[in-house]
């Protein structure tokens, strides 16, 4: 069972004095003294990039420093994560990534860093995983799809191997529903969406916020179900997985901001406060909800606890499916 339970408070931590001529990270009371670089683990235009740019603009206004977004995709998000894990722990180099980093901790056989090399600053938005199909597909619900899969072979597409959408869908089909569904990986969400629009695949496994909500609302695609605890306001006619016969199965893709481990807690608190204040902005909340995301405000401790729980939960799913990527 995957759940996102994040409180909605944040911590204000009093600054402490730093000895003059101390060598190391910038003193917390002068942070930030220069620009901050947010390295996004995926290509421009994707979920992580969209949320990162909302956050960067808000942080820049609140911290009175430039916050630059740099996209560094590859290896399922690990190239960017590795770069930030080995960056100076001063708060000036941050990682923006998704649930992929929690999955990769178990999925990836070889990597140059571990989850312990990063510290969570904030988990700022989440979007439920969803199963989407063409209006011409005879299945109208998740139960219909399971029945169809028992009558003929079906397939599903997702962005790459080992993404949250891939793992969630395969776990649902193989472990819970006990049906066979062939996975077809695509180089990104857009090609997978085009494939389901063109009836080249039966189902598109994605997050609701990955472009699916707009397509469903426009009537171009049909939502079979979302893995949320309740229906999404942006597409209220799409039932939950629980309504489709799979109670207590929840899976969401979140977008979070991370810093190198050992970054000064005072700096982490300052970053967290700026991010939270941005997310609480009515305009940002409206932007996020309109594309299928739930805004999240929480403390660094809550973000860290959520991240650790997600590493464990997604890891169990990866092991159950016997998935691995070198």
C-alpha positions as CSV (number, residue, x, y, z in Angstrom):
1,X,0.0,0.0,0.0
2,X,1.4,3.4,-1.0
3,X,0.2,6.4,0.8
4,X,1.3,10.0,0.9
5,X,0.6,11.4,4.3
6,X,2.3,14.8,4.7
7,X,1.5,17.4,7.3
8,X,0.8,20.9,6.4
9,X,3.1,22.8,8.8
10,X,6.6,24.1,8.5
11,X,9.4,24.8,10.8
12,X,11.0,28.2,11.4
13,X,14.4,27.6,12.9
14,X,16.3,30.4,14.6
15,X,19.7,31.3,13.1
16,X,22.8,30.5,15.1
17,X,26.1,32.4,15.1
18,X,28.9,31.2,12.9
19,X,32.5,31.8,13.8
20,X,34.4,34.3,11.7
21,X,36.7,32.8,9.1
22,X,35.0,29.4,9.5
23,X,35.8,27.2,6.4
24,X,32.9,25.3,4.9
25,X,29.3,26.0,3.9
26,X,28.0,29.6,3.9
27,X,26.7,30.7,7.3
28,X,23.0,30.2,7.6
29,X,22.3,33.8,8.6
30,X,23.7,35.1,5.3
31,X,22.1,32.5,3.1
32,X,21.6,32.9,0.2
33,X,24.4,35.2,-0.8
34,X,24.5,34.1,-4.5
35,X,22.3,32.3,-7.1
36,X,20.9,28.9,-6.4
37,X,20.9,26.2,-9.1
38,X,18.1,23.7,-9.3
39,X,19.1,20.7,-11.3
40,X,16.0,18.9,-12.7
41,X,16.5,15.2,-13.2
42,X,14.4,15.1,-16.4
43,X,14.0,16.9,-19.7
44,X,12.3,20.2,-20.2
45,X,8.5,20.2,-20.4
46,X,8.0,17.1,-18.1
47,X,6.3,16.9,-14.8
48,X,9.4,17.6,-12.7
49,X,10.4,20.5,-14.9
50,X,7.0,22.1,-14.8
51,X,6.8,22.0,-11.0
52,X,10.5,23.1,-10.6
53,X,9.9,26.2,-12.6
54,X,6.9,27.2,-10.5
55,X,9.0,26.7,-7.4
56,X,12.1,28.4,-8.8
57,X,10.2,31.6,-9.6
58,X,8.6,31.7,-6.1
59,X,11.9,31.0,-4.3
60,X,13.7,33.8,-6.3
61,X,11.1,36.3,-5.2
62,X,11.2,35.2,-1.6
63,X,14.9,34.8,-1.2
64,X,15.9,37.8,-3.3
65,X,18.3,35.7,-5.4
66,X,18.3,34.2,-8.8
67,X,17.2,30.6,-8.8
68,X,18.3,29.0,-12.1
69,X,16.7,25.8,-13.4
70,X,19.1,23.4,-15.2
71,X,17.8,20.2,-16.9
72,X,20.1,17.2,-16.7
73,X,18.2,14.1,-17.7
74,X,19.4,10.6,-18.1
75,X,19.6,7.2,-16.3
76,X,16.1,7.5,-14.9
77,X,17.0,10.7,-13.0
78,X,20.3,9.3,-11.6
79,X,22.7,11.6,-13.5
80,X,21.2,14.7,-11.9
81,X,20.9,12.9,-8.5
82,X,24.5,11.9,-8.6
83,X,25.7,15.4,-9.5
84,X,23.8,16.9,-6.5
85,X,24.8,14.1,-4.1
86,X,28.4,15.0,-4.8
87,X,28.0,18.8,-4.9
88,X,29.1,21.1,-2.0
89,X,26.7,20.8,0.9
90,X,26.0,24.6,1.0
91,X,22.4,24.8,-0.3
92,X,23.3,26.4,-3.6
93,X,22.9,23.2,-5.7
94,X,19.6,21.5,-5.4
95,X,17.9,18.5,-7.0
96,X,14.4,18.5,-8.3
97,X,13.2,14.9,-9.0
98,X,10.3,12.6,-8.7
99,X,9.3,9.2,-7.2
100,X,11.9,7.8,-9.6
101,X,14.6,8.5,-7.0
102,X,12.9,6.3,-4.4
103,X,12.4,3.5,-7.0
104,X,16.0,3.7,-8.2
105,X,17.3,2.9,-4.8
106,X,16.2,-0.7,-5.3
107,X,15.8,-0.9,-9.1
108,X,19.3,0.3,-10.2
109,X,22.0,-2.3,-9.8
110,X,24.8,0.2,-10.3
111,X,24.9,3.8,-9.2
112,X,27.4,6.2,-7.7
113,X,25.4,7.4,-4.8
114,X,22.7,6.3,-2.4
115,X,19.6,7.8,-0.9
116,X,21.6,8.6,2.2
117,X,23.8,11.0,0.2
118,X,20.8,13.4,-0.2
119,X,18.5,15.1,2.2
120,X,14.9,16.0,1.5
121,X,14.1,19.7,1.6
122,X,10.5,19.5,0.6
123,X,8.0,17.2,-1.2
124,X,5.9,19.8,-2.9
125,X,3.3,18.2,-5.2
126,X,1.9,14.8,-5.9
127,X,-0.3,13.3,-8.7
128,X,-2.0,9.9,-8.6
129,X,-0.9,7.2,-11.0
130,X,-3.6,6.5,-13.7
131,X,-4.5,4.1,-16.4
132,X,-5.7,5.7,-19.5
133,X,-7.1,4.3,-22.8
134,X,-8.7,5.4,-26.1
135,X,-12.4,6.1,-26.2
136,X,-12.7,3.3,-28.8
137,X,-11.4,0.7,-26.2
138,X,-14.4,-1.5,-25.1
139,X,-13.2,-1.2,-21.5
140,X,-14.7,1.6,-19.6
141,X,-13.5,0.7,-16.1
142,X,-10.6,-1.0,-14.5
143,X,-12.8,-4.1,-13.9
144,X,-13.7,-4.1,-17.6
145,X,-10.0,-4.0,-18.4
146,X,-9.2,-7.0,-16.2
147,X,-12.1,-8.9,-17.8
148,X,-10.8,-8.0,-21.3
149,X,-7.3,-9.2,-20.4
150,X,-8.6,-12.6,-19.5
151,X,-10.2,-12.8,-23.0
152,X,-7.3,-11.6,-25.1
153,X,-3.7,-10.3,-24.7
154,X,-3.4,-6.7,-23.7
155,X,-0.4,-4.3,-23.5
156,X,0.4,-1.0,-21.8
157,X,2.9,1.7,-22.4
158,X,4.7,4.0,-20.1
159,X,7.7,6.4,-20.1
160,X,10.6,4.0,-19.8
161,X,11.4,1.0,-17.7
162,X,11.3,1.4,-13.9
163,X,9.2,4.6,-13.7
164,X,6.6,4.8,-11.1
165,X,3.9,4.4,-13.8
166,X,5.5,1.2,-15.1
167,X,6.0,-0.3,-11.7
168,X,2.6,0.6,-10.4
169,X,0.8,-0.7,-13.5
170,X,2.8,-3.9,-13.7
171,X,2.3,-4.6,-10.0
172,X,-1.5,-4.0,-10.3
173,X,-1.7,-6.3,-13.3
174,X,0.7,-9.1,-12.4
175,X,0.5,-9.2,-8.6
176,X,-2.9,-8.0,-7.7
177,X,-5.1,-8.7,-10.7
178,X,-3.1,-11.7,-11.8
179,X,-3.4,-11.0,-15.5
180,X,-0.8,-10.7,-18.2
181,X,-0.2,-7.3,-19.8
182,X,2.9,-6.7,-22.0
183,X,4.8,-3.6,-21.1
184,X,5.9,-1.3,-24.0
185,X,8.4,1.3,-22.9
186,X,8.6,4.7,-24.6
187,X,11.1,7.5,-24.6
188,X,8.9,9.8,-22.6
189,X,5.3,10.5,-21.8
190,X,4.4,12.3,-25.1
191,X,5.2,9.3,-27.4
192,X,3.2,7.0,-25.1
193,X,0.3,9.4,-25.1
194,X,0.4,9.6,-28.9
195,X,0.5,5.8,-29.1
196,X,-2.7,5.4,-27.0
197,X,-4.3,8.2,-29.0
198,X,-3.5,6.3,-32.1
199,X,-4.8,3.0,-30.7
200,X,-1.3,1.5,-31.0
201,X,-1.4,0.4,-27.3
202,X,-4.3,-0.7,-25.2
203,X,-3.5,1.3,-22.1
204,X,-1.2,4.3,-21.1
205,X,0.2,4.1,-17.6
206,X,1.0,7.6,-16.4
207,X,0.4,10.1,-13.7
208,X,-2.7,12.2,-13.9
209,X,-0.5,15.3,-14.0
210,X,1.5,14.0,-16.9
211,X,-0.8,15.4,-19.5
212,X,-3.5,12.8,-19.0
213,X,-6.0,15.1,-17.1
214,X,-6.2,17.6,-20.0
215,X,-6.7,14.8,-22.5
216,X,-9.5,13.2,-20.4
217,X,-11.2,16.6,-19.8
218,X,-11.1,17.2,-23.6
219,X,-12.7,13.8,-24.3
220,X,-9.7,12.7,-26.3
221,X,-8.8,9.9,-23.9
222,X,-10.7,7.9,-21.3
223,X,-9.6,7.3,-17.7
224,X,-10.1,3.8,-16.4
225,X,-9.0,4.6,-12.9
226,X,-6.6,6.6,-10.7
227,X,-4.6,5.2,-7.8
228,X,-5.7,8.0,-5.4
229,X,-7.6,7.7,-2.1
230,X,-10.3,9.9,-3.6
231,X,-11.4,11.0,-7.1
232,X,-9.5,14.0,-8.6
233,X,-11.4,17.3,-8.8
234,X,-9.9,18.0,-12.3
235,X,-11.5,14.7,-13.7
236,X,-14.2,13.8,-11.2
237,X,-15.7,11.2,-13.5
238,X,-12.7,8.9,-13.3
239,X,-13.1,6.3,-10.5
240,X,-10.4,5.3,-8.1
241,X,-8.7,1.9,-8.2
242,X,-10.6,1.1,-5.0
243,X,-13.8,1.6,-6.8
244,X,-12.5,-0.7,-9.6
245,X,-12.0,-3.5,-7.1
246,X,-8.5,-2.9,-5.7
247,X,-8.9,-1.3,-2.3
248,X,-5.9,0.0,-0.3
249,X,-3.7,0.3,-3.4
250,X,-2.5,3.8,-3.7
251,X,0.3,5.1,-5.8
252,X,1.3,8.7,-6.6
253,X,4.2,10.3,-8.3
254,X,5.6,13.2,-6.3
255,X,8.0,16.0,-7.1
256,X,10.5,16.9,-4.4
257,X,13.5,19.1,-3.8
258,X,16.7,17.6,-2.3
259,X,20.1,18.9,-1.2
260,X,23.3,17.2,-0.5
261,X,23.5,15.3,2.8
262,X,25.1,17.3,5.6
263,X,23.7,20.6,4.4
264,X,23.3,23.0,7.3
265,X,19.8,22.4,8.8
266,X,19.4,26.2,9.0
267,X,19.9,26.4,5.3
268,X,17.5,23.5,4.7
269,X,14.9,25.3,6.9
270,X,15.3,28.6,4.9
271,X,14.9,26.7,1.6
272,X,11.9,24.8,2.9
273,X,10.2,27.9,4.1
274,X,10.6,29.6,0.7
275,X,9.3,26.6,-1.1
276,X,6.3,26.2,1.2
277,X,5.4,29.8,0.9
278,X,5.5,29.5,-2.8
279,X,3.3,26.4,-2.8
280,X,0.8,28.1,-0.5
281,X,0.3,30.9,-3.0
282,X,-3.2,30.7,-4.5
283,X,-1.9,31.2,-8.0
284,X,0.5,28.2,-7.7
285,X,-2.2,26.1,-6.0
286,X,-4.5,26.8,-8.9
287,X,-1.8,26.0,-11.5
288,X,-1.0,22.7,-9.8
289,X,-4.5,21.5,-9.3
290,X,-5.5,22.5,-12.8
291,X,-3.0,20.0,-14.3
292,X,-3.8,17.2,-11.8
293,X,-1.4,17.8,-8.9
294,X,-2.1,18.1,-5.2
295,X,0.0,20.8,-3.6
296,X,1.9,19.7,-0.5
297,X,3.3,21.8,2.4
298,X,5.5,20.1,5.0
299,X,8.6,20.3,7.2
300,X,12.0,18.9,6.1
301,X,11.5,16.2,8.7
302,X,8.2,15.2,7.2
303,X,9.7,15.2,3.7
304,X,12.5,13.0,4.9
305,X,10.2,10.6,6.6
306,X,8.0,10.4,3.5
307,X,11.1,9.8,1.3
308,X,12.3,6.9,3.5
309,X,8.9,5.3,3.5
310,X,8.6,5.6,-0.3
311,X,12.0,4.0,-0.8
312,X,10.8,1.0,1.3
313,X,7.4,0.7,-0.3
314,X,8.5,1.1,-3.9
315,X,11.4,-1.2,-3.2
316,X,9.0,-4.0,-2.1
317,X,7.1,-3.6,-5.3
318,X,10.2,-3.7,-7.4
319,X,11.4,-6.9,-5.6
320,X,8.0,-8.5,-6.0
321,X,8.2,-8.0,-9.7
322,X,11.8,-9.0,-9.9
323,X,12.8,-5.9,-11.8
324,X,16.3,-4.5,-12.2
325,X,18.2,-2.1,-14.4
326,X,21.9,-1.9,-14.7
